[in-house]
């Protein structure tokens, strides 16, 4: 299920952790080398990188175009089957270089299950 989401002002975006992007960019390059045409679309790249086969999980994708060659995709996934983490929010910054999309930065925040910590998105761990 896809929809639009704007960052809730309760989210502690400043605390989000920065993920290592190398493994993600390596996968994008591998897929592009294999001729996967969907690697030309940041939303489709995001869906492939963070695909889950859990029908109970709620997925929301928000897309913001900064320029023709710079976009931000916000991916929120809730209903995780984790004992403390209910949701993850990734803010993914893409840049198009030489007609190929690459990830420049991923910031990650978590939302805890009630009674397991904060219920807004934050980079602080759940208990």
C-alpha positions in Angstrom: 0.0 0.0 0.0 1.5 3.4 -1.0 0.5 6.9 -0.1 1.8 10.3 0.8 3.3 11.2 4.1 4.7 14.4 5.4 7.1 14.3 8.3 5.2 14.7 11.5 6.6 17.6 13.6 6.8 15.2 16.5 9.5 13.2 14.8 13.0 13.9 16.2 14.6 14.1 12.7 17.8 15.6 14.2 18.4 12.3 16.1 18.0 10.0 13.1 21.0 7.8 12.5 22.9 7.8 9.2 23.0 4.4 7.4 26.0 3.2 5.4 24.9 3.7 1.8 27.7 1.6 0.1 25.8 -1.7 0.2 22.6 0.0 -1.2 24.5 1.7 -4.0 26.3 -1.6 -4.8 23.0 -3.3 -5.2 21.6 -0.5 -7.4 24.7 -0.8 -9.6 24.4 -4.6 -9.8 20.7 -4.4 -10.8 21.4 -1.6 -13.4 24.3 -3.8 -14.9 21.7 -6.7 -15.2 19.5 -4.3 -17.2 16.8 -3.8 -14.6 14.9 -0.8 -16.2 13.2 0.2 -12.9 16.7 1.4 -11.6 15.8 4.6 -13.5 13.2 5.5 -10.8 14.1 6.4 -7.2 10.7 5.2 -5.9 11.0 1.8 -7.5 14.6 1.5 -6.3 13.4 2.3 -2.8 10.6 -0.3 -3.0 13.1 -3.0 -4.2 15.8 -2.2 -1.6 13.3 -2.3 1.3 10.8 -4.9 0.1 9.0 -7.0 2.7 6.7 -9.8 2.0 4.6 -9.2 5.1 1.0 -8.3 4.1 0.4 -6.9 7.6 3.1 -4.2 7.2 1.9 -0.7 6.3 4.2 1.1 3.8 4.0 4.7 3.0 6.2 6.4 0.4 6.6 10.2 0.0 8.5 11.7 -2.9 9.9 15.2 -3.0 11.7 16.5 -6.1 14.3 19.1 -5.3 15.7 19.4 -8.9 15.5 17.1 -11.9 18.7 15.4 -10.6 18.0 15.5 -6.8 15.1 13.9 -5.1 14.2 12.8 -1.5 12.1 9.7 -0.9 10.7 9.1 2.6 9.8 5.5 3.3 7.8 4.7 6.4 7.1 1.0 7.3 4.9 0.2 10.3 3.7 -2.9 11.9 7.1 -4.6 12.1 7.3 -8.0 13.6 9.8 -6.9 16.2 9.2 -7.0 19.9 10.2 -3.4 20.5 10.2 -1.5 17.2 6.8 -0.8 15.6 8.1 1.3 12.6 11.0 2.5 10.7 11.3 5.8 8.7 14.0 6.3 6.2 14.7 9.6 4.5 16.6 8.7 1.3 18.4 11.4 -0.7 19.0 10.4 -4.3 21.2 12.1 -6.9 21.3 11.4 -10.6 24.9 11.3 -12.0 25.6 10.3 -15.6 22.0 9.2 -16.0 22.2 6.9 -13.0 20.5 7.3 -9.7 22.7 6.9 -6.6 21.9 7.3 -2.9 23.8 10.2 -1.3 22.4 9.8 2.2 19.9 7.6 4.2 18.7 8.8 7.7 16.9 6.2 9.8 14.5 6.6 12.7 12.5 4.2 14.8 9.0 4.3 16.4 8.6 2.0 19.4 5.6 -0.1 20.4 3.6 1.5 23.2 5.4 0.8 26.5 8.6 0.0 24.7 9.8 3.6 24.4 9.1 6.7 22.3 6.1 6.5 19.9 7.4 9.2 17.5 10.2 8.6 15.0 13.6 9.0 16.6 17.1 7.7 16.1 17.1 6.6 19.8 16.7 2.9 20.4 13.6 1.2 21.7 13.7 -0.8 24.9 
